[in-house]
């Protein structure tokens, strides 16, 4: 089994007995920060090796079909519009998390990858010939007259929001890829097969899956070190979730209608392919159970500095959540061994002493 470095005076057998009795808020944030730095380095190493592509050359755009229906043209235009706000998405979140080395540097990497998504959709719109170069230029200027702003102004909420948003974007692109294979979810679009468009949707969905996984790991870390606050944020985000930029894209009502009409995305897809898998990956039972558990926890008297120890623990699988966090630190450790950083400045796993005592099924060696 992969090992996790422990402090030099601490053996594996002593680990649980000598875990800290309390972790201050500052110490929890410090542990989060170290983990985010490790995750960022791990992410970049994989991104550079596995997903290094250029929006102009990863397909031969000259081979794209030029006879797609207007509905498909509107889909392409819609995704082009959403991705035009990549500079806002990047800079606004970067402003919020700039004090965090791991999250801020990841955000810059994320922005570079989203930039090529914007360029991909512009190429698709241009080479489809459904819109003229002048139309695209004018539309781009119109879009950029508006500015996207954060739906929440705190790092925890935005971490949770991006988990759901990245998963939702991945689902959109995967379903558009299906349509582009001639396997549309709804009848009437069987003749829209286009290998170039299918390849574009698939590679963008692969990027979105990688982004989702990073943010999911971040949410798992928050859930471990700040469980009640994170559960509260999950409920808040799920209750008020909306995809970005919908309120500032001038022709969004038309785009949204086509996205639903073609079966690419809608309330059913959001519930079945976003809410359900994200909640499962976070070990949370579901929105109703979460809401009820948080309500019960607030009915229990609490003193400052003492974590509520009942009610909200029943809303998620603490054992699985803790195991997820240990896996994160194992992954970071493996990468630090690979690059030699473990011998100089290792990222150490520190258990949360507030966790239920019998939640662990893993072994730290």
Residue pairs with C-beta under 8 A, 6 or more apart in sequence:
1 363
1 365
2 330
2 333
2 334
3 333
3 365
4 326
4 329
4 330
4 333
4 348
4 349
4 364
4 365
5 333
5 342
5 346
5 347
5 348
5 349
6 12
6 15
6 348
6 349
6 364
7 348
10 18
12 363
12 364
12 365
15 351
15 364
16 351
16 360
19 350
19 351
19 353
20 27
20 350
20 353
21 353
22 305
22 353
23 31
23 225
23 350
23 352
23 353
23 354
28 225
28 226
28 352
31 225
31 350
32 221
32 222
32 225
33 100
33 101
33 102
34 102
34 347
34 348
35 102
35 221
35 328
35 329
35 332
35 347
36 100
36 101
36 102
36 103
36 106
36 218
36 221
37 101
37 102
37 347
38 102
38 329
38 332
38 335
38 336
38 347
39 102
39 106
39 214
39 217
39 218
39 328
39 331
39 332
40 101
40 102
40 103
40 105
40 106
40 109
41 335
41 339
42 331
42 332
42 335
43 106
43 109
43 210
43 214
44 109
45 335
46 210
47 109
47 113
47 210
51 113
51 206
51 207
51 210
53 116
53 203
54 116
55 116
55 117
55 119
55 120
55 123
56 119
56 123
58 199
58 203
59 196
59 199
59 200
60 196
61 123
61 124
61 126
61 127
61 196
62 127
63 195
63 196
64 124
64 127
64 128
64 194
64 196
64 197
65 128
65 194
65 196
65 197
66 127
66 128
66 129
66 130
68 128
68 130
68 192
68 194
68 197
69 189
69 192
70 130
71 189
71 258
71 261
71 262
72 128
72 130
72 179
72 189
72 192
72 197
72 262
73 125
73 128
73 130
73 131
74 254
74 255
74 258
75 176
75 255
75 258
75 259
75 262
75 264
76 121
76 124
76 125
76 128
76 130
76 197
77 125
77 130
77 131
77 139
77 255
78 249
78 252
78 255
78 256
78 258
78 259
79 121
79 172
79 173
79 176
80 118
80 121
80 122
80 124
80 125
80 136
81 139
81 143
81 245
81 249
81 251
81 252
81 255
82 243
82 244
82 245
82 249
83 114
83 117
83 118
83 121
84 118
84 140
84 143
84 144
85 143
85 148
85 244
85 245
85 248
86 111
86 114
86 115
86 117
86 118
87 111
88 147
88 148
88 149
89 111
89 114
89 148
89 244
90 107
90 108
90 110
90 111
90 114
91 111
92 148
92 149
92 150
93 107
93 150
93 158
93 162
94 104
94 107
94 108
94 111
96 150
96 153
96 154
96 155
96 158
97 103
97 104
97 107
97 155
97 158
98 104
100 155
103 155
103 218
106 214
110 211
110 214
113 207
113 211
117 204
117 207
120 200
120 203
120 204
122 136
122 140
123 200
124 196
124 197
124 200
125 131
125 136
126 133
126 136
127 196
131 139
142 250
143 248
143 249
143 250
146 248
146 249
147 248
148 244
148 245
148 248
150 158
151 157
151 158
151 161
151 240
151 242
151 244
152 158
152 161
152 236
152 237
156 222
156 226
156 229
156 230
156 233
157 233
157 236
157 237
159 215
159 218
159 219
159 222
159 233
160 219
160 222
160 230
160 233
160 234
160 237
161 237
161 241
162 211
162 215
163 212
163 215
163 216
163 218
163 219
163 278
163 282
164 237
164 238
164 241
164 274
164 275
164 278
165 241
165 243
165 244
166 208
166 211
166 212
166 215
167 208
167 212
167 273
167 274
167 277
167 278
168 243
168 265
168 270
168 274
169 208
169 243
170 205
170 208
170 209
170 212
171 265
171 269
171 273
171 274
172 259
172 264
172 265
173 201
173 202
173 204
173 205
173 208
174 201
174 202
174 205
175 185
175 263
175 264
175 265
175 269
176 197
176 201
176 264
177 198
177 201
177 202
177 205
178 184
178 185
179 185
179 189
179 192
179 262
179 263
179 264
180 192
180 193
180 194
180 195
180 197
180 198
180 201
181 193
181 198
182 190
182 191
182 192
182 193
184 190
184 192
184 262
184 263
185 262
185 263
185 264
186 261
186 262
186 263
189 262
216 278
216 281
216 282
217 328
219 230
219 234
219 282
220 282
220 321
220 324
220 325
220 328
221 325
221 328
222 229
222 230
222 233
223 230
223 231
223 282
223 283
223 316
223 321
224 321
224 322
224 324
224 325
224 352
224 355
225 352
227 307
227 312
227 313
227 316
227 318
227 321
227 354
228 294
228 297
228 307
228 308
228 312
231 284
231 290
231 293
231 294
231 312
231 315
231 316
232 294
234 279
234 282
234 284
234 290
235 287
235 290
235 291
235 294
238 275
238 287
239 287
245 252
246 252
246 256
249 255
259 265
259 266
260 266
275 287
279 285
279 286
279 287
282 316
282 321
283 316
283 317
283 318
283 320
283 321
283 324
284 290
284 315
284 316
285 315
285 316
289 314
289 315
290 315
290 316
292 315
293 311
293 312
293 313
293 314
293 315
294 311
294 312
294 315
296 310
296 311
296 312
297 308
297 310
297 311
297 312
299 311
300 308
300 310
300 311
302 308
307 354
309 354
313 356
318 355
318 356
318 359
319 359
319 360
319 361
322 351
322 352
322 355
322 359
322 360
322 362
323 360
323 361
323 362
325 349
326 349
326 362
326 364
329 347
329 348
329 349
332 347
333 342
333 346
333 347
336 342
336 346
336 347
349 364
